[in-house]
Structure formats: C-alpha cells, structure tokens
Amino acid sequence: IDQHLDGILLSAGLIAVFSVAEVRWPASRQRDVRSRIVNVVIGVIVSVFAFLCTVLIAWFATLVWRDGLIGLVVPGWRSGGIAGLAISVIAYGMVWDFFQYWFHRWQHTSSTLWPSHRVHHSDDSVNTTTALRRSVLELLLIFVFILVPTVIVAGVDEVAAPIAFAIFYGWGFFNHANIRLPLGPLTAIFSG
C-alpha cells in the first residue's frame, strides 16, 4: 500500500513540475485544460487497478528466486553498498526497458493489442498528463508482459526496484511533456 501511495505522490509531483516547465518552456502553445483533466481522471481510475497489480506483484515476488534469472548466470550479482544498489537499479532499468520496448512495438503492430493502446494515443493535446492516459486492459497487459518478466529476470530487490520504477515512471512524464529542451545529438537517445 505504501509503495502505491508513493507512486501516486510521485505522479502528482511530476505532473506539477513538468506542468510548470510546460508553461515556462512550451514546445507548442496549447492551453487544453480539459485534456489535462480527462487524463488525470483516467489516471485516477487506472490507479485503482494499479493498486490491485501492486498487490499481485507483491504476492508474485514471494514465488520467484530473489536474484532472478540473472542470478543463475551471475551468482551473487547483487553486492552490497551503493555500488551494488546502483548495479541492481541499472539491471532493473535495462530489463524493464527491454520488455517495455518490445511490448510497446507489439502494441503498435498488433491489431489485437492496438485498441488497448489507442487510448494513450487519442490525446489531441499531448502534455505531461498524457503519460497517465491508458486503458485498464493496457495496465493489465503491462503487468503481464513487462512487470512479471522483469521480476522473473531481475529478481526481487525491495530497494532497487522502487528506485528503478520511479526513474522509468518519471521518464514517461518527461517524454510526454510539452517542453522544448534541445539536447543536441543526445535528443534521439533521451527522447526517442
């Protein structure tokens, strides 16, 4: 429950920060308050179902090997201290990104998956709140095709996993923000 509430607070904080950035450094002038409200309402509704997924993943985590499949290949891969935490966060991030990338590509190419993802792309005024815009079905599919495989591969780490989640979750708000932030040749790497 605490991690779910932390996720809600993280969402609210990121929306506030990026909304201010969108006003200060807009990529395009758009003032669609209605779209933002719709996105936040969708986010609240989906959050209820996300709570159920949080409960399920907590239960599922008790069933998998603590070091995941990585631990079969590299026994004791989670070392202690800050370096071990950083390695674990990076591992979670890379595994999550792998599954998220391929699932997202599949959503765009599959006539079966596209309808659940189309909700996200139906926002006419893309801004940081667009990151919240998804269907309940898509949330459940993300659970099955991204979160569960990530836990199977990277294992269970009660400290590193929430940190990695916060980074990737926050990245979604950044990527959808209506801000002009030229990063030169790094733009393609950081914002696709």
Secondary structure, 3 states (H helix, E strand, C coil): CHHHHHHHHHHHHHHHHHHHHHHHCECCCCCCHHHHHHHHHHHHHHHHHHHHHHHHHHHHHCCCCCCHHHHHHCCCCCCCHHHHHHHHHHHHHHHHHHHHHHHHHHHHHCCCCHHHHHHHHCCCCCCHHHHHCCCHHHHHHHHHHHHHHHHHHHCCCCCHHHHHHHHHHHHHHHHHCCECCCCHHHHHHHHC
